[in-house]
Amino acid sequence: MTGGHLQIVVCGAGPAADVAQLVMAAQDRSWTAAVTATPSGMAFIDPQPLESLTGHPVRSTYQSSPGTRRSLPATDALVIAPATYNSVNKIALGMADNYAMTSVAELIGRPVPTVIVPFVNAALAARAPFRHAVASVRDEGVRVLLGPEDQWEPHPPGSGNERQKAFPWTAAFETAAQLAHESRRATSGHA
């Protein structure tokens, strides 16, 4: 599928600094993109280049700039990447304690095809709350790129800096685009 709008939510983890790779992967397929960041995610990104690249302001609060839309644009797919341990757990519980998490909750509820790419170490991924959260969002139809079948595994504690270079930005977009294509086919009766 070419064309569409990708909403991206970045959380506070090292790979967030490279989110432009996801934006460019979308733009290479004639998609538009916009970036929203969690409060912690803002510390990992430089909003100005992302705004220049996307043509949209980077949102992190409910307050919008003068002249900008307060509501979410029509969205064909959502990618939450990198998704932290904390954010994955919040998403599963439906917690909407900041603008990014409220946006995620609303888009999943619409239902917009959604991909989550966790960036967690193996110790955090082994915790029962995280395992239950991943299972819970998968039960809601959210695609979580995690595990051997996705070639994306939790990294050993203390190795995040090395691991972030391999973050699967392109796979995240391709998965989201495929889900959006399948959703469009299903709603148009061509399933």
LINHUVEN-V35516 format. One record per residue. N is the residue number from 1. SS is DSSP state (helix for helix, strand for strand, loop for the rest). NEAR is the number of other C-alpha atoms within 10 Angstrom. Layout:
n->{N N}
ss->{SS SS}
near->{NEAR NEAR}
This chain:
n->{1 2 3 4 5 6 7 8 9 10 11 12 13 14 15 16 17 18 19 20 21 22 23 24 25 26 27 28 29 30 31 32 33 34 35 36 37 38 39 40 41 42 43 44 45 46 47 48 49 50 51 52 53 54 55 56 57 58 59 60 61 62 63 64 65 66 67 68 69 70 71 72 73 74 75 76 77 78 79 80 81 82 83 84 85 86 87 88 89 90 91 92 93 94 95 96 97 98 99 100 101 102 103 104 105 106 107 108 109 110 111 112 113 114 115 116 117 118 119 120 121 122 123 124 125 126 127 128 129 130 131 132 133 134 135 136 137 138 139 140 141 142 143 144 145 146 147 148 149 150 151 152 153 154 155 156 157 158 159 160 161 162 163 164 165 166 167 168 169 170 171 172 173 174 175 176 177 178 179 180 181 182 183 184 185 186 187 188 189 190 191}
ss->{loop loop loop strand strand strand strand strand strand strand loop loop loop helix helix helix helix helix loop helix helix helix helix helix helix helix helix helix loop loop strand strand strand strand strand strand strand loop loop loop helix helix helix helix loop loop helix helix helix helix helix helix helix helix loop loop loop loop strand loop loop loop loop loop loop loop loop loop loop loop loop loop loop loop loop loop strand strand strand strand strand strand strand loop helix helix helix helix helix helix helix helix helix loop loop loop loop loop helix helix helix helix helix helix helix helix helix helix helix helix loop loop strand strand strand strand strand strand loop loop strand helix helix helix helix loop loop helix helix helix helix helix helix helix helix helix helix helix helix loop loop loop strand strand loop loop strand helix helix helix loop strand loop loop strand loop loop loop loop helix helix helix helix helix helix helix loop loop helix helix helix helix helix helix helix helix helix helix helix helix helix helix helix helix helix helix helix loop loop loop loop}
near->{14 11 14 20 20 28 25 26 27 28 31 23 24 20 24 25 19 17 21 17 16 22 24 19 18 25 19 12 15 14 18 21 25 23 24 25 27 20 17 13 22 20 16 19 23 14 18 12 12 19 16 10 16 18 12 16 17 22 22 21 13 13 10 14 10 7 6 10 9 12 9 11 11 12 18 24 27 29 26 25 27 30 25 22 20 14 22 29 20 17 21 20 13 16 14 15 10 14 18 26 23 15 19 24 19 15 20 20 10 10 15 22 25 28 26 25 22 25 29 24 19 14 11 19 19 12 11 10 16 20 14 14 19 23 14 17 21 15 11 13 14 20 20 22 21 18 10 8 8 11 10 17 18 19 19 13 11 10 11 17 12 11 17 18 11 10 22 19 22 15 17 24 24 17 19 24 27 14 22 23 17 16 19 15 12 11 9 9 8 9 9}
